[in-house]
């Protein structure tokens, strides 16, 4: 594994399992993660594609009130966010 791949594995800190995040999985095929504050949208996209083997359409980010960076990752229609959520133990 290259240094770049190792760095990508450190970007995603944990999935978010709030009521809103679980609703987005079903409604918008979007999964929510807490990520490294220094990660760019491009880094987050590459990390999710590498780790889960899916295609990402769009990444939206925000900084929470706690100072954490939250990323909303929308998957391509041929992939199901619910399958990733099941792998992560969210559903």
DSSP file (Angstrom, degrees, kcal/mol; ACC not computed):
  #  RESIDUE AA STRUCTURE BP1 BP2  ACC     N-H-->O    O-->H-N    N-H-->O    O-->H-N    TCO  KAPPA ALPHA  PHI   PSI    X-CA   Y-CA   Z-CA
    1    1 A X              0   0    0      0, 0.0     2,-0.0     0, 0.0     0, 0.0   0.000 360.0 360.0 360.0 131.7    0.0    0.0    0.0
    2    2 A X     >  -     0   0    0      1,-0.1     4,-2.1     4,-0.0     5,-0.2  -0.258 360.0-108.3 -76.3 166.5    1.4    3.4   -1.0
    3    3 A X  H  > S+     0   0    0      1,-0.2     4,-2.1     2,-0.2     5,-0.1   0.869 120.3  56.0 -61.5 -37.1    1.8    6.3    1.4
    4    4 A X  H  > S+     0   0    0      1,-0.2     4,-1.9     2,-0.2    -1,-0.2   0.913 107.4  47.8 -63.4 -42.9   -1.1    8.1   -0.5
    5    5 A X  H  > S+     0   0    0      1,-0.2     4,-1.7     2,-0.2    -1,-0.2   0.891 109.9  52.8 -65.5 -39.0   -3.4    5.1    0.2
    6    6 A X  H  X S+     0   0    0     -4,-2.1     4,-0.7     1,-0.2    -1,-0.2   0.901 108.7  50.7 -61.4 -40.4   -2.5    5.0    3.8
    7    7 A X  H >< S+     0   0    0     -4,-2.1     3,-0.8     1,-0.2     4,-0.5   0.883 106.5  54.8 -64.9 -38.5   -3.3    8.7    4.1
    8    8 A X  H >X S+     0   0    0     -4,-1.9     3,-1.1     1,-0.2     4,-0.7   0.872 102.3  56.8 -63.7 -36.5   -6.7    8.2    2.5
    9    9 A X  H 3< S+     0   0    0     -4,-1.7    -1,-0.2     1,-0.2    -2,-0.2   0.736 105.0  53.1 -67.0 -21.2   -7.6    5.5    5.1
   10   10 A X  T << S+     0   0    0     -3,-0.8    -1,-0.2    -4,-0.7    -2,-0.2   0.550  91.9  75.9 -89.5  -8.1   -7.0    8.1    7.9
   11   11 A X  T <4 S+     0   0    0     -3,-1.1    25,-2.1    -4,-0.5     2,-0.6   0.935  83.5  65.7 -69.9 -47.2   -9.3   10.7    6.4
   12   12 A X  E  <  +A   35   0A   0     -4,-0.7    23,-0.2    23,-0.2     3,-0.1  -0.676  58.7 176.2 -82.7 117.6  -12.6    9.0    7.4
   13   13 A X  E     -     0   0A   0     21,-2.2     2,-0.3    -2,-0.6    22,-0.2   0.925  60.0 -34.1 -86.0 -51.6  -12.9    9.1   11.2
   14   14 A X  E     -A   34   0A   0     20,-1.7    20,-3.4     2,-0.0    -1,-0.3  -0.979  58.9-100.8-165.4 157.0  -16.3    7.6   11.7
   15   15 A X  E     -A   33   0A   0     -2,-0.3     2,-0.5    18,-0.2    18,-0.3  -0.499  36.3-121.6 -79.2 156.8  -19.8    7.4   10.2
   16   16 A X        -     0   0    0     16,-2.6    16,-0.3    -2,-0.2    -1,-0.0  -0.854  23.2-173.5 -98.2 132.5  -22.6    9.6   11.6
   17   17 A X        +     0   0    0     -2,-0.5     2,-0.1     4,-0.1    -1,-0.1  -0.262  33.4 134.2-123.4  47.7  -25.6    7.7   12.9
   18   18 A X  S  > S-     0   0    0      1,-0.1     4,-2.2     0, 0.0     5,-0.2  -0.393  71.1-103.8 -84.1 170.3  -28.1   10.4   13.7
   19   19 A X  H  > S+     0   0    0      1,-0.2     4,-1.9     2,-0.2     5,-0.1   0.903 123.2  49.4 -61.1 -41.9  -31.7   10.3   12.7
   20   20 A X  H  > S+     0   0    0      2,-0.2     4,-2.1     1,-0.2    -1,-0.2   0.916 109.9  50.7 -64.7 -43.4  -31.1   12.8    9.9
   21   21 A X  H  > S+     0   0    0      1,-0.2     4,-1.3     2,-0.2    -2,-0.2   0.894 110.7  48.8 -63.1 -40.0  -28.1   10.9    8.6
   22   22 A X  H  X S+     0   0    0     -4,-2.2     4,-1.2     1,-0.2    -1,-0.2   0.860 109.9  52.1 -68.6 -34.7  -30.1    7.6    8.5
   23   23 A X  H  X S+     0   0    0     -4,-1.9     4,-2.7     1,-0.2     5,-0.3   0.882 106.0  54.6 -66.9 -37.9  -32.9    9.4    6.7
   24   24 A X  H  X S+     0   0    0     -4,-2.1     4,-2.1     1,-0.2     6,-1.6   0.829  99.6  62.4 -65.3 -31.5  -30.5   10.7    4.0
   25   25 A X  H  X S+     0   0    0     -4,-1.3     4,-0.7     4,-0.2    56,-0.3   0.944 115.3  30.5 -58.7 -48.3  -29.3    7.1    3.4
   26   26 A X  H  < S+     0   0    0     -4,-1.2    -2,-0.2     2,-0.1    -1,-0.2   0.908 126.3  41.5 -77.3 -43.5  -32.7    6.1    2.2
   27   27 A X  H  < S+     0   0    0     -4,-2.7    -3,-0.2     1,-0.2    -2,-0.2   0.891 132.6  14.1 -76.8 -41.3  -34.0    9.3    0.7
   28   28 A X  H  < S-     0   0    0     -4,-2.1    -3,-0.2    -5,-0.3    -1,-0.2   0.322  93.1-117.0-122.4   7.6  -30.9   10.7   -1.1
   29   29 A X  S  < S+     0   0    0     -4,-0.7    46,-2.4    -5,-0.5     2,-0.4   0.897  71.2 139.7  55.0  41.7  -28.5    7.7   -1.3
   30   30 A X  E     - B   0  74A   0     -6,-1.6     2,-0.4    44,-0.2    44,-0.2  -0.954  40.0-160.0-122.1 134.1  -26.1    9.8    0.8
   31   31 A X  E     - B   0  73A   0     42,-2.4    42,-2.9    -2,-0.4     2,-0.4  -0.914  13.0-141.0-115.0 143.7  -23.9    8.6    3.7
   32   32 A X  E     + B   0  72A   0     -2,-0.4   -16,-2.6   -16,-0.3     2,-0.3  -0.868  21.3 176.5-112.1 133.1  -22.5   11.0    6.3
   33   33 A X  E     -AB  15  71A   0     38,-2.4    38,-3.0    -2,-0.4     2,-0.5  -0.941  32.2-128.8-129.8 152.0  -19.1   10.8    7.9
   34   34 A X  E     -AB  14  70A   0    -20,-3.4   -21,-2.2    -2,-0.3   -20,-1.7  -0.908  44.2-176.6 -91.1 128.8  -17.0   12.8   10.3
   35   35 A X  E     -AB  12  69A   0     34,-2.7    34,-0.8    -2,-0.5   -23,-0.2  -0.743  33.8 -72.8-125.8 169.5  -13.7   13.4    8.5
   36   36 A X    >   -     0   0    0    -25,-2.1     3,-1.5    -2,-0.2    -1,-0.1  -0.388  41.0-130.7 -60.8 135.3  -10.3   14.9    9.1
   37   37 A X  T 3  S+     0   0    0      1,-0.3    -1,-0.1    -2,-0.1    33,-0.0   0.787 106.0  54.7 -62.0 -26.9  -10.5   18.7    9.2
   38   38 A X  T 3  S+     0   0    0     31,-0.0    -1,-0.3     2,-0.0     2,-0.2   0.579  84.5 109.4 -84.0  -8.7   -7.6   19.0    6.8
   39   39 A X    <   -     0   0    0     -3,-1.5     2,-0.1   -28,-0.1    -4,-0.1  -0.446  60.0-142.5 -73.0 137.1   -9.2   16.8    4.1
   40   40 A X     >  -     0   0    0     -2,-0.2     4,-2.3     1,-0.1     5,-0.2  -0.450  29.0-104.8 -87.7 169.0  -10.5   18.4    0.9
   41   41 A X  H  > S+     0   0    0      1,-0.2     4,-2.5     2,-0.2     5,-0.2   0.890 124.4  52.9 -59.9 -39.1  -13.7   17.3   -0.9
   42   42 A X  H  > S+     0   0    0      2,-0.2     4,-2.4     1,-0.2    -1,-0.2   0.907 108.3  49.6 -63.8 -42.1  -11.5   15.6   -3.5
   43   43 A X  H  > S+     0   0    0      2,-0.2     4,-2.4     1,-0.2    -2,-0.2   0.921 111.6  48.9 -60.5 -44.8   -9.6   13.7   -0.7
   44   44 A X  H  X S+     0   0    0     -4,-2.3     4,-2.5     2,-0.2     5,-0.2   0.917 110.6  50.6 -63.2 -44.6  -12.9   12.5    0.8
   45   45 A X  H  X S+     0   0    0     -4,-2.5     4,-2.3     1,-0.2    -1,-0.2   0.938 112.7  45.9 -58.2 -48.8  -14.2   11.4   -2.5
   46   46 A X  H  X S+     0   0    0     -4,-2.4     4,-2.3     1,-0.2    -1,-0.2   0.881 112.1  51.8 -64.1 -38.6  -11.1    9.3   -3.3
   47   47 A X  H  X S+     0   0    0     -4,-2.4     4,-2.8     2,-0.2     5,-0.3   0.931 111.6  45.3 -64.5 -46.1  -11.1    7.8    0.2
   48   48 A X  H  X S+     0   0    0     -4,-2.5     4,-2.3     1,-0.2     6,-0.4   0.912 113.9  49.7 -65.0 -42.4  -14.7    6.7    0.1
   49   49 A X  H  X S+     0   0    0     -4,-2.3     4,-1.2    -5,-0.2     5,-0.3   0.900 115.6  43.5 -63.7 -40.0  -14.2    5.3   -3.5
   50   50 A X  H  < S+     0   0    0     -4,-2.3    -2,-0.2    -5,-0.2    -1,-0.2   0.941 118.6  41.4 -70.0 -48.3  -11.1    3.4   -2.4
   51   51 A X  H  < S+     0   0    0     -4,-2.8    -2,-0.2    -5,-0.2    -3,-0.2   0.907 128.7  26.4 -70.3 -43.3  -12.4    2.0    0.9
   52   52 A X  H  < S-     0   0    0     -4,-2.3    -1,-0.2    -5,-0.3    -3,-0.2   0.535  96.7-126.2-102.8  -7.6  -15.9    1.0   -0.1
   53   53 A X     <  +     0   0    0     -4,-1.2     2,-0.2    -5,-0.4    -4,-0.2   0.893  66.1 124.3  66.0  40.8  -15.4    0.4   -3.9
   54   54 A X        -     0   0    0     -6,-0.4     2,-0.5    -5,-0.3    -1,-0.2  -0.728  63.8-110.3-123.2 172.9  -18.2    2.7   -5.0
   55   55 A X        -     0   0    0     -2,-0.2    21,-2.7    21,-0.1     2,-0.5  -0.938  28.4-149.5-107.7 128.2  -18.5    5.8   -7.3
   56   56 A X  E     -C   75   0A   0     -2,-0.5    19,-0.2    19,-0.2     3,-0.1  -0.826  14.7-175.6 -99.8 130.7  -19.1    9.1   -5.6
   57   57 A X  E     -     0   0A   0     17,-2.7     2,-0.3    -2,-0.5    18,-0.2   0.859  68.0  -0.4 -87.2 -41.1  -21.2   11.8   -7.4
   58   58 A X  E     -C   74   0A   0     16,-1.4    16,-2.7     2,-0.0     2,-0.4  -0.999  52.0-156.3-155.1 144.9  -20.9   14.7   -4.9
   59   59 A X  E     -C   73   0A   0     -2,-0.3     2,-0.4    14,-0.2    14,-0.2  -0.995  10.8-174.4-127.6 126.9  -19.3   15.6   -1.5
   60   60 A X  E     -C   72   0A   0     12,-2.4    12,-3.4    -2,-0.4     2,-0.3  -0.956  11.1-169.8-116.3 139.9  -20.7   18.4    0.7
   61   61 A X  E     +C   71   0A   0     -2,-0.4     2,-0.3    10,-0.2    10,-0.2  -0.892  12.1 170.8-129.3 158.9  -18.9   19.4    3.8
   62   62 A X  E     -C   70   0A   0      8,-1.9     8,-3.1    -2,-0.3     2,-0.5  -0.975  33.1-117.5-156.2 159.6  -19.4   21.6    6.9
   63   63 A X  E     -C   69   0A   0     -2,-0.3     6,-0.2     6,-0.2    -2,-0.0  -0.909  35.0-139.2-101.5 126.1  -17.8   22.3   10.2
   64   64 A X    >   -     0   0    0      4,-3.4     3,-1.7    -2,-0.5    -1,-0.0  -0.212  27.4-100.6 -78.0 171.7  -20.0   21.4   13.2
   65   65 A X  T 3  S+     0   0    0      1,-0.3    -1,-0.1     2,-0.1    -2,-0.0   0.744 124.3  58.3 -62.5 -24.6  -20.5   23.4   16.4
   66   66 A X  T 3  S-     0   0    0      2,-0.1    -1,-0.3     1,-0.0     3,-0.1   0.488 122.1-107.3 -83.2  -3.7  -18.1   20.9   18.0
   67   67 A X  S <  S+     0   0    0     -3,-1.7     2,-0.3     1,-0.3    -2,-0.1   0.598  76.7 133.2  87.7  12.0  -15.4   21.8   15.5
   68   68 A X        -     0   0    0    -32,-0.0    -4,-3.4   -31,-0.0     2,-0.6  -0.655  57.4-122.3 -93.0 153.3  -15.6   18.5   13.6
   69   69 A X  E     -BC  35  63A   0    -34,-0.8   -34,-2.7    -2,-0.3     2,-0.4  -0.856  26.2-162.7 -96.9 124.8  -15.8   18.3    9.8
   70   70 A X  E     -BC  34  62A   0     -8,-3.1    -8,-1.9    -2,-0.6     2,-0.5  -0.893   1.4-161.6-109.1 135.3  -18.9   16.5    8.5
   71   71 A X  E     -BC  33  61A   0    -38,-3.0   -38,-2.4    -2,-0.4     2,-0.7  -0.971   9.5-156.3-121.6 127.8  -19.0   15.2    5.0
   72   72 A X  E     -BC  32  60A   0    -12,-3.4   -12,-2.4    -2,-0.5     2,-0.6  -0.912  17.4-164.0 -98.8 115.5  -22.2   14.3    3.1
   73   73 A X  E     -BC  31  59A   0    -42,-2.9   -42,-2.4    -2,-0.7     2,-0.5  -0.893   3.7-158.3-110.8 111.2  -21.2   11.8    0.4
   74   74 A X  E     -BC  30  58A   0    -16,-2.7   -17,-2.7    -2,-0.6   -16,-1.4  -0.769  14.1-147.1 -91.4 126.3  -23.8   11.2   -2.4
   75   75 A X  E     - C   0  56A   0    -46,-2.4   -19,-0.2    -2,-0.5     6,-0.1  -0.540  23.4 -96.0 -91.6 156.6  -23.3    7.9   -4.2
   76   76 A X    >   -     0   0    0    -21,-2.7     3,-2.1    -2,-0.2   -21,-0.1  -0.340  42.4-107.5 -63.6 151.9  -23.9    7.1   -7.9
   77   77 A X  T 3  S+     0   0    0      1,-0.3    -1,-0.1     3,-0.1    -2,-0.1   0.763 116.1  63.9 -57.9 -27.6  -27.4    5.5   -8.5
   78   78 A X  T 3  S+     0   0    0      2,-0.0     2,-0.4   -23,-0.0    -1,-0.3   0.607  99.1  63.8 -75.9  -7.8  -25.9    2.1   -9.2
   79   79 A X  S <  S-     0   0    0     -3,-2.1     2,-0.5   -24,-0.2    -4,-0.1  -0.889  78.5-137.9-113.9 147.7  -24.5    1.9   -5.6
   80   80 A X    >>  -     0   0    0     -2,-0.4     4,-1.1     1,-0.1     3,-0.8  -0.913   6.6-156.9-110.8 123.0  -26.7    1.8   -2.5
   81   81 A X  H 3> S+     0   0    0     -2,-0.5     4,-2.6   -56,-0.3     5,-0.2   0.810  95.9  65.0 -62.1 -30.0  -25.8    3.9    0.6
   82   82 A X  H 3> S+     0   0    0    -57,-0.3     4,-1.9     1,-0.2    -1,-0.2   0.836  97.5  54.3 -64.2 -31.9  -27.8    1.4    2.6
   83   83 A X  H <> S+     0   0    0     -3,-0.8     4,-1.9     2,-0.2    -1,-0.2   0.903 110.6  44.9 -68.4 -40.4  -25.4   -1.4    1.7
   84   84 A X  H  X S+     0   0    0     -4,-1.1     4,-2.2     2,-0.2    -2,-0.2   0.912 111.3  53.7 -66.9 -42.1  -22.4    0.6    3.1
   85   85 A X  H  X>S+     0   0    0     -4,-2.6     5,-3.0     1,-0.2     6,-0.7   0.882 108.3  50.3 -60.1 -37.9  -24.4    1.6    6.2
   86   86 A X  H ><5S+     0   0    0     -4,-1.9     3,-0.9     3,-0.2    -1,-0.2   0.912 108.8  51.4 -66.5 -42.5  -25.1   -2.2    6.8
   87   87 A X  H 3<5S+     0   0    0     -4,-1.9    -2,-0.2     1,-0.2    -1,-0.2   0.873 112.0  47.5 -59.2 -37.8  -21.3   -2.9    6.4
   88   88 A X  H 3<5S-     0   0    0     -4,-2.2    -1,-0.2    -5,-0.1    -2,-0.2   0.526 116.9-114.6 -83.5  -6.6  -20.6   -0.1    9.0
   89   89 A X  T <<5S+     0   0    0     -3,-0.9    -3,-0.2    -4,-0.5    -2,-0.1   0.712  80.8 122.8  81.5  20.8  -23.3   -1.4   11.4
   90   90 A X      <       0   0    0     -5,-3.0    -4,-0.2    -6,-0.2    -5,-0.1   0.761 360.0 360.0 -83.4 -26.0  -25.5    1.6   11.1
   91   91 A X              0   0    0     -6,-0.7    -5,-0.2    -9,-0.1    -1,-0.1   0.355 360.0 360.0-122.9 360.0  -28.6   -0.3    9.9
